[in-house]
Amino acid sequence: MRYRSTSTSQECRFSDKCLSTMSALHREGGKAVSSAAWTALQEEADRLRPLLVTPEATVAARVQRAQSQIKHAQDALRDAEALVVERQAGPA
């Protein structure tokens, strides 16, 4: 799998250009960008930027972490189900 492509590079450049433009508007005190919108834009850019250039090893590590979290959640669910069954059965 390749995560870096021409379109990805273009998207990064476009994204950086948009951020630069928004940053200039914000610095100039323009009312075109409210503080809340600016914060939301920054958060979204921070969230998306790593996805555009993420190496395969990082993706694999994220998948492994997610699988581990799913396993822990499944274990917790099994424990909770066993506890419910035990409580429904009442005192022995």
N, CA, C and O atoms as a GROMACS GRO file, in nm:
protein
  368
    1MET      N    1   0.084  -0.120   0.000
    1MET     CA    2   0.000   0.000   0.000
    1MET      C    3   0.088   0.125   0.000
    1MET      O    4   0.192   0.129   0.065
    2ARG      N    5   0.045   0.224  -0.072
    2ARG     CA    6   0.116   0.352  -0.070
    2ARG      C    7   0.024   0.457  -0.013
    2ARG      O    8  -0.092   0.467  -0.051
    3TYR      N    9   0.078   0.534   0.080
    3TYR     CA   10  -0.001   0.639   0.142
    3TYR      C   11   0.035   0.776   0.089
    3TYR      O   12  -0.036   0.874   0.114
    4ARG      N   13   0.145   0.783   0.017
    4ARG     CA   14   0.185   0.911  -0.039
    4ARG      C   15   0.164   0.904  -0.189
    4ARG      O   16   0.224   0.822  -0.258
    5SER      N   17   0.081   0.989  -0.238
    5SER     CA   18   0.057   0.993  -0.382
    5SER      C   19   0.057   1.138  -0.425
    5SER      O   20   0.064   1.229  -0.343
    6THR      N   21   0.050   1.158  -0.554
    6THR     CA   22   0.047   1.294  -0.607
    6THR      C   23  -0.072   1.370  -0.551
    6THR      O   24  -0.059   1.485  -0.509
    7SER      N   25  -0.188   1.305  -0.551
    7SER     CA   26  -0.306   1.375  -0.501
    7SER      C   27  -0.292   1.406  -0.353
    7SER      O   28  -0.337   1.511  -0.308
    8THR      N   29  -0.230   1.314  -0.276
    8THR     CA   30  -0.210   1.339  -0.133
    8THR      C   31  -0.119   1.459  -0.113
    8THR      O   32  -0.145   1.544  -0.028
    9SER      N   33  -0.012   1.465  -0.191
    9SER     CA   34   0.080   1.579  -0.182
    9SER      C   35   0.007   1.708  -0.217
    9SER      O   36   0.027   1.811  -0.152
   10GLN      N   37  -0.077   1.702  -0.320
   10GLN     CA   38  -0.153   1.820  -0.358
   10GLN      C   39  -0.250   1.858  -0.248
   10GLN      O   40  -0.269   1.976  -0.219
   11GLU      N   41  -0.313   1.757  -0.185
   11GLU     CA   42  -0.406   1.786  -0.076
   11GLU      C   43  -0.334   1.852   0.040
   11GLU      O   44  -0.385   1.946   0.100
   12CYS      N   45  -0.212   1.803   0.072
   12CYS     CA   46  -0.134   1.863   0.179
   12CYS      C   47  -0.102   2.008   0.147
   12CYS      O   48  -0.116   2.096   0.232
   13ARG      N   49  -0.057   2.032   0.023
   13ARG     CA   50  -0.025   2.170  -0.015
   13ARG      C   51  -0.149   2.257  -0.009
   13ARG      O   52  -0.143   2.371   0.039
   14PHE      N   53  -0.262   2.205  -0.058
   14PHE     CA   54  -0.387   2.281  -0.054
   14PHE      C   55  -0.427   2.309   0.090
   14PHE      O   56  -0.465   2.421   0.124
   15SER      N   57  -0.418   2.206   0.175
   15SER     CA   58  -0.454   2.221   0.315
   15SER      C   59  -0.364   2.325   0.383
   15SER      O   60  -0.414   2.412   0.454
   16ASP      N   61  -0.232   2.316   0.360
   16ASP     CA   62  -0.139   2.412   0.418
   16ASP      C   63  -0.166   2.553   0.368
   16ASP      O   64  -0.156   2.649   0.444
   17LYS      N   65  -0.201   2.566   0.239
   17LYS     CA   66  -0.231   2.697   0.182
   17LYS      C   67  -0.357   2.754   0.248
   17LYS      O   68  -0.361   2.873   0.282
   18CYS      N   69  -0.459   2.669   0.266
   18CYS     CA   70  -0.582   2.715   0.334
   18CYS      C   71  -0.551   2.760   0.475
   18CYS      O   72  -0.599   2.864   0.520
   19LEU      N   73  -0.471   2.680   0.546
   19LEU     CA   74  -0.436   2.718   0.683
   19LEU      C   75  -0.358   2.848   0.686
   19LEU      O   76  -0.379   2.932   0.774
   20SER      N   77  -0.268   2.867   0.591
   20SER     CA   78  -0.191   2.992   0.585
   20SER      C   79  -0.283   3.110   0.561
   20SER      O   80  -0.268   3.215   0.624
   21THR      N   81  -0.379   3.094   0.470
   21THR     CA   82  -0.474   3.201   0.441
   21THR      C   83  -0.558   3.232   0.563
   21THR      O   84  -0.576   3.349   0.599
   22MET      N   85  -0.610   3.127   0.627
   22MET     CA   86  -0.692   3.148   0.747
   22MET      C   87  -0.609   3.212   0.858
   22MET      O   88  -0.657   3.298   0.931
   23SER      N   89  -0.484   3.168   0.869
   23SER     CA   90  -0.396   3.223   0.970
   23SER      C   91  -0.374   3.372   0.946
   23SER      O   92  -0.375   3.452   1.040
   24ALA      N   93  -0.353   3.410   0.820
   24ALA     CA   94  -0.333   3.552   0.787
   24ALA      C   95  -0.458   3.632   0.822
   24ALA      O   96  -0.448   3.741   0.880
   25LEU      N   97  -0.575   3.580   0.788
   25LEU     CA   98  -0.700   3.649   0.822
   25LEU      C   99  -0.714   3.664   0.973
   25LEU      O  100  -0.754   3.769   1.023
   26HIS      N  101  -0.680   3.559   1.045
   26HIS     CA  102  -0.693   3.562   1.190
   26HIS      C  103  -0.595   3.662   1.250
   26HIS      O  104  -0.632   3.739   1.340
   27ARG      N  105  -0.471   3.662   1.201
   27ARG     CA  106  -0.370   3.755   1.252
   27ARG      C  107  -0.411   3.900   1.228
   27ARG      O  108  -0.390   3.986   1.313
   28GLU      N  109  -0.469   3.926   1.113
   28GLU     CA  110  -0.509   4.062   1.080
   28GLU      C  111  -0.632   4.106   1.158
   28GLU      O  112  -0.675   4.221   1.147
   29GLY      N  113  -0.686   4.016   1.235
   29GLY     CA  114  -0.803   4.052   1.315
   29GLY      C  115  -0.930   4.058   1.234
   29GLY      O  116  -1.030   4.115   1.278
   30GLY      N  117  -0.928   4.000   1.116
   30GLY     CA  118  -1.048   4.001   1.032
   30GLY      C  119  -1.162   3.928   1.098
   30GLY      O  120  -1.141   3.828   1.168
   31LYS      N  121  -1.281   3.977   1.076
   31LYS     CA  122  -1.397   3.915   1.137
   31LYS      C  123  -1.452   3.800   1.053
   31LYS      O  124  -1.555   3.741   1.085
   32ALA      N  125  -1.381   3.768   0.945
   32ALA     CA  126  -1.426   3.660   0.857
   32ALA      C  127  -1.414   3.524   0.926
   32ALA      O  128  -1.484   3.429   0.891
   33VAL      N  129  -1.324   3.516   1.023
   33VAL     CA  130  -1.304   3.388   1.092
   33VAL      C  131  -1.326   3.409   1.241
   33VAL      O  132  -1.247   3.478   1.306
   34SER      N  133  -1.429   3.351   1.294
   34SER     CA  134  -1.453   3.364   1.438
   34SER      C  135  -1.355   3.275   1.512
   34SER      O  136  -1.296   3.184   1.454
   35SER      N  137  -1.338   3.301   1.639
   35SER     CA  138  -1.246   3.223   1.720
   35SER      C  139  -1.287   3.076   1.725
   35SER      O  140  -1.202   2.988   1.716
   36ALA      N  141  -1.416   3.050   1.738
   36ALA     CA  142  -1.464   2.911   1.744
   36ALA      C  143  -1.439   2.839   1.613
   36ALA      O  144  -1.398   2.723   1.612
   37ALA      N  145  -1.464   2.907   1.502
   37ALA     CA  146  -1.442   2.846   1.371
   37ALA      C  147  -1.293   2.820   1.350
   37ALA      O  148  -1.255   2.717   1.295
   38TRP      N  149  -1.210   2.913   1.394
   38TRP     CA  150  -1.066   2.897   1.382
   38TRP      C  151  -1.019   2.776   1.461
   38TRP      O  152  -0.940   2.695   1.412
   39THR      N  153  -1.067   2.763   1.584
   39THR     CA  154  -1.030   2.650   1.667
   39THR      C  155  -1.074   2.519   1.603
   39THR      O  156  -0.998   2.422   1.600
   40ALA      N  157  -1.196   2.516   1.553
   40ALA     CA  158  -1.248   2.395   1.487
   40ALA      C  159  -1.165   2.361   1.364
   40ALA      O  160  -1.136   2.244   1.339
   41LEU      N  161  -1.127   2.462   1.288
   41LEU     CA  162  -1.045   2.440   1.168
   41LEU      C  163  -0.909   2.382   1.207
   41LEU      O  164  -0.861   2.289   1.143
   42GLN      N  165  -0.848   2.438   1.310
   42GLN     CA  166  -0.718   2.388   1.354
   42GLN      C  167  -0.728   2.244   1.403
   42GLN      O  168  -0.644   2.161   1.370
   43GLU      N  169  -0.831   2.214   1.481
   43GLU     CA  170  -0.848   2.078   1.532
   43GLU      C  171  -0.868   1.979   1.418
   43GLU      O  172  -0.811   1.871   1.419
   44GLU      N  173  -0.949   2.016   1.321
   44GLU     CA  174  -0.974   1.928   1.207
   44GLU      C  175  -0.846   1.908   1.125
   44GLU      O  176  -0.817   1.797   1.082
   45ALA      N  177  -0.771   2.015   1.105
   45ALA     CA  178  -0.645   2.004   1.031
   45ALA      C  179  -0.546   1.915   1.106
   45ALA      O  180  -0.478   1.832   1.046
   46ASP      N  181  -0.538   1.933   1.238
   46ASP     CA  182  -0.449   1.851   1.320
   46ASP      C  183  -0.490   1.704   1.314
   46ASP      O  184  -0.405   1.615   1.313
   47ARG      N  185  -0.620   1.679   1.309
   47ARG     CA  186  -0.671   1.542   1.304
   47ARG      C  187  -0.643   1.478   1.167
   47ARG      O  188  -0.608   1.360   1.160
   48LEU      N  189  -0.658   1.554   1.060
   48LEU     CA  190  -0.646   1.498   0.926
   48LEU      C  191  -0.503   1.491   0.873
   48LEU      O  192  -0.469   1.400   0.797
   49ARG      N  193  -0.419   1.585   0.912
   49ARG     CA  194  -0.283   1.591   0.856
   49ARG      C  195  -0.207   1.460   0.870
   49ARG      O  196  -0.148   1.415   0.772
   50PRO      N  197  -0.206   1.395   0.987
   50PRO     CA  198  -0.132   1.268   0.998
   50PRO      C  199  -0.188   1.159   0.907
   50PRO      O  200  -0.114   1.070   0.864
   51LEU      N  201  -0.315   1.164   0.878
   51LEU     CA  202  -0.375   1.062   0.792
   51LEU      C  203  -0.327   1.073   0.649
   51LEU      O  204  -0.327   0.974   0.575
   52LEU      N  205  -0.287   1.191   0.608
   52LEU     CA  206  -0.242   1.212   0.470
   52LEU      C  207  -0.103   1.156   0.445
   52LEU      O  208  -0.072   1.118   0.332
   53VAL      N  209  -0.019   1.152   0.547
   53VAL     CA  210   0.120   1.111   0.528
   53VAL      C  211   0.162   1.002   0.627
   53VAL      O  212   0.280   0.991   0.658
   54THR      N  213   0.068   0.924   0.676
   54THR     CA  214   0.098   0.822   0.776
   54THR      C  215   0.170   0.704   0.713
   54THR      O  216   0.121   0.645   0.617
   55PRO      N  217   0.288   0.668   0.766
   55PRO     CA  218   0.357   0.551   0.714
   55PRO      C  219   0.284   0.422   0.755
   55PRO      O  220   0.207   0.420   0.850
   56GLU      N  221   0.311   0.316   0.681
   56GLU     CA  222   0.242   0.190   0.704
   56GLU      C  223   0.263   0.137   0.846
   56GLU      O  224   0.171   0.081   0.905
   57ALA      N  225   0.383   0.154   0.901
   57ALA     CA  226   0.411   0.104   1.035
   57ALA      C  227   0.321   0.171   1.138
   57ALA      O  228   0.274   0.106   1.232
   58THR      N  229   0.298   0.300   1.122
   58THR     CA  230   0.211   0.371   1.215
   58THR      C  231   0.068   0.323   1.201
   58THR      O  232  -0.003   0.307   1.300
   59VAL      N  233   0.025   0.300   1.078
   59VAL     CA  234  -0.110   0.248   1.055
   59VAL      C  235  -0.123   0.111   1.121
   59VAL      O  236  -0.223   0.084   1.187
   60ALA      N  237  -0.023   0.026   1.103
   60ALA     CA  238  -0.027  -0.108   1.163
   60ALA      C  239  -0.032  -0.098   1.315
   60ALA      O  240  -0.105  -0.174   1.379
   61ALA      N  241   0.044  -0.006   1.373
   61ALA     CA  242   0.043   0.011   1.518
   61ALA      C  243  -0.095   0.058   1.566
   61ALA      O  244  -0.143   0.014   1.670
   62ARG      N  245  -0.157   0.148   1.491
   62ARG     CA  246  -0.291   0.195   1.528
   62ARG      C  247  -0.393   0.083   1.521
   62ARG      O  248  -0.480   0.071   1.607
   63VAL      N  249  -0.381   0.000   1.418
   63VAL     CA  250  -0.472  -0.114   1.404
   63VAL      C  251  -0.452  -0.210   1.521
   63VAL      O  252  -0.549  -0.260   1.578
   64GLN      N  253  -0.327  -0.235   1.556
   64GLN     CA  254  -0.298  -0.326   1.667
   64GLN      C  255  -0.353  -0.271   1.798
   64GLN      O  256  -0.411  -0.346   1.877
   65ARG      N  257  -0.337  -0.141   1.822
   65ARG     CA  258  -0.392  -0.079   1.943
   65ARG      C  259  -0.543  -0.091   1.945
   65ARG      O  260  -0.603  -0.122   2.048
   66ALA      N  261  -0.605  -0.066   1.831
   66ALA     CA  262  -0.752  -0.075   1.823
   66ALA      C  263  -0.797  -0.218   1.850
   66ALA      O  264  -0.896  -0.239   1.920
   67GLN      N  265  -0.726  -0.316   1.794
   67GLN     CA  266  -0.762  -0.456   1.818
   67GLN      C  267  -0.747  -0.491   1.966
   67GLN      O  268  -0.829  -0.564   2.021
   68SER      N  269  -0.644  -0.439   2.029
   68SER     CA  270  -0.623  -0.463   2.172
   68SER      C  271  -0.736  -0.401   2.254
   68SER      O  272  -0.785  -0.462   2.349
   69GLN      N  273  -0.776  -0.279   2.218
   69GLN     CA  274  -0.886  -0.214   2.289
   69GLN      C  275  -1.016  -0.291   2.271
   69GLN      O  276  -1.096  -0.301   2.364
   70ILE      N  277  -1.038  -0.346   2.151
   70ILE     CA  278  -1.158  -0.426   2.126
   70ILE      C  279  -1.156  -0.551   2.213
   70ILE      O  280  -1.258  -0.588   2.271
   71LYS      N  281  -1.039  -0.616   2.223
   71LYS     CA  282  -1.028  -0.737   2.306
   71LYS      C  283  -1.058  -0.704   2.451
   71LYS      O  284  -1.132  -0.778   2.517
   72HIS      N  285  -1.003  -0.594   2.502
   72HIS     CA  286  -1.030  -0.555   2.641
   72HIS      C  287  -1.179  -0.526   2.661
   72HIS      O  288  -1.236  -0.562   2.764
   73ALA      N  289  -1.240  -0.461   2.565
   73ALA     CA  290  -1.383  -0.430   2.574
   73ALA      C  291  -1.465  -0.559   2.573
   73ALA      O  292  -1.563  -0.571   2.647
   74GLN      N  293  -1.427  -0.654   2.489
   74GLN     CA  294  -1.498  -0.782   2.484
   74GLN      C  295  -1.483  -0.858   2.616
   74GLN      O  296  -1.579  -0.918   2.665
   75ASP      N  297  -1.363  -0.855   2.674
   75ASP     CA  298  -1.340  -0.920   2.804
   75ASP      C  299  -1.426  -0.855   2.912
   75ASP      O  300  -1.486  -0.925   2.993
   76ALA      N  301  -1.432  -0.723   2.912
   76ALA     CA  302  -1.513  -0.651   3.011
   76ALA      C  303  -1.661  -0.684   2.992
   76ALA      O  304  -1.734  -0.699   3.090
   77LEU      N  305  -1.705  -0.695   2.868
   77LEU     CA  306  -1.844  -0.730   2.840
   77LEU      C  307  -1.876  -0.870   2.890
   77LEU      O  308  -1.981  -0.893   2.950
   78ARG      N  309  -1.784  -0.965   2.866
   78ARG     CA  310  -1.805  -1.102   2.916
   78ARG      C  311  -1.814  -1.104   3.068
   78ARG      O  312  -1.899  -1.172   3.125
   79ASP      N  313  -1.725  -1.028   3.135
   79ASP     CA  314  -1.728  -1.021   3.281
   79ASP      C  315  -1.860  -0.963   3.330
   79ASP      O  316  -1.919  -1.012   3.426
   80ALA      N  317  -1.906  -0.857   3.263
   80ALA     CA  318  -2.033  -0.794   3.302
   80ALA      C  319  -2.150  -0.889   3.281
   80ALA      O  320  -2.240  -0.897   3.364
   81GLU      N  321  -2.149  -0.962   3.169
   81GLU     CA  322  -2.256  -1.058   3.142
   81GLU      C  323  -2.257  -1.168   3.248
   81GLU      O  324  -2.364  -1.209   3.294
   82ALA      N  325  -2.140  -1.217   3.287
   82ALA     CA  326  -2.131  -1.321   3.390
   82ALA      C  327  -2.184  -1.269   3.522
   82ALA      O  328  -2.252  -1.342   3.595
   83LEU      N  329  -2.154  -1.145   3.554
   83LEU     CA  330  -2.203  -1.084   3.678
   83LEU      C  331  -2.355  -1.072   3.677
   83LEU      O  332  -2.420  -1.098   3.778
   84VAL      N  333  -2.411  -1.034   3.564
   84VAL     CA  334  -2.557  -1.022   3.551
   84VAL      C  335  -2.622  -1.159   3.570
   84VAL      O  336  -2.721  -1.172   3.642
   85VAL      N  337  -2.567  -1.260   3.505
   85VAL     CA  338  -2.622  -1.396   3.518
   85VAL      C  339  -2.614  -1.442   3.663
   85VAL      O  340  -2.708  -1.502   3.715
   86GLU      N  341  -2.502  -1.413   3.727
   86GLU     CA  342  -2.483  -1.451   3.868
   86GLU      C  343  -2.586  -1.382   3.957
   86GLU      O  344  -2.643  -1.445   4.046
   87ARG      N  345  -2.608  -1.255   3.933
   87ARG     CA  346  -2.705  -1.180   4.015
   87ARG      C  347  -2.848  -1.225   3.988
   87ARG      O  348  -2.930  -1.228   4.079
   88GLN      N  349  -2.878  -1.260   3.863
   88GLN     CA  350  -3.012  -1.308   3.830
   88GLN      C  351  -3.040  -1.444   3.893
   88GLN      O  352  -3.154  -1.475   3.928
   89ALA      N  353  -2.936  -1.525   3.907
   89ALA     CA  354  -2.952  -1.657   3.966
   89ALA      C  355  -2.982  -1.646   4.115
   89ALA      O  356  -3.040  -1.736   4.175
   90GLY      N  357  -2.941  -1.535   4.174
   90GLY     CA  358  -2.967  -1.513   4.316
   90GLY      C  359  -2.872  -1.591   4.405
   90GLY      O  360  -2.778  -1.655   4.356
   91PRO      N  361  -2.897  -1.584   4.537
   91PRO     CA  362  -2.808  -1.654   4.631
   91PRO      C  363  -2.816  -1.806   4.612
   91PRO      O  364  -2.923  -1.862   4.589
   92ALA      N  365  -2.703  -1.867   4.623
   92ALA     CA  366  -2.698  -2.013   4.601
   92ALA      C  367  -2.737  -2.090   4.724
   92ALA      O  368  -2.738  -2.214   4.722
   0.00000   0.00000   0.00000
